[in-house]
Amino acid sequence: MLSPRLSCLVSATFVALLAVPVALSAQASDVPPQDIARGKQIFAATCRGCHTISPPAQGGPAMSRIARHYVQRLGSRKAAAGRIAEWLAGPTVEKTLLPRAEVARFGVMPHQPLADSSRFVVAAYVVTLTDAGSRRGRAARP
């Protein structure tokens, strides 16, 4: 049996750990849920032909891996979404933040004729995928 003090510490730690996913999703909370839903629809119509959500990859890298990589490199979902939206405006090797091995494997994505507002909502949706398939993604890496 735990002492009252240790029990309180364990409870506080557990509550803090539960709050982590909420804090991460709050980083993109300035994007309304309907915009995320619209981004998901545009993604399904435009991007799913080449990109899966989780590994294994298809014609292009899995979006959960892209999202995780951009968020890790830039430090926030908001910054990652901005950079992904910029990438979608005109994909080039120089603009990518993906590892060179990914670019060598898949090449540079062809330009997709999306309006600025569509690029932003797709990017906002993509960064919500940072945790999608994270276990499979780690297991699938060589």
Buried (B, 14 or more C-beta within 10 A) or exposed (E): EEEEEEEEEEEEEEEEEEEEEEEBBEBBEEBEEEBBEBBBBBBEEBBEEBBBBBBEBEEBBBBBBBBBBBBEEBEBBBBBBBBBBBBBEEBEEEEBBBEEEBBEEBEBBEEBEBEEEBBBBBBBBBBBBBBBBBEBBEEBEE
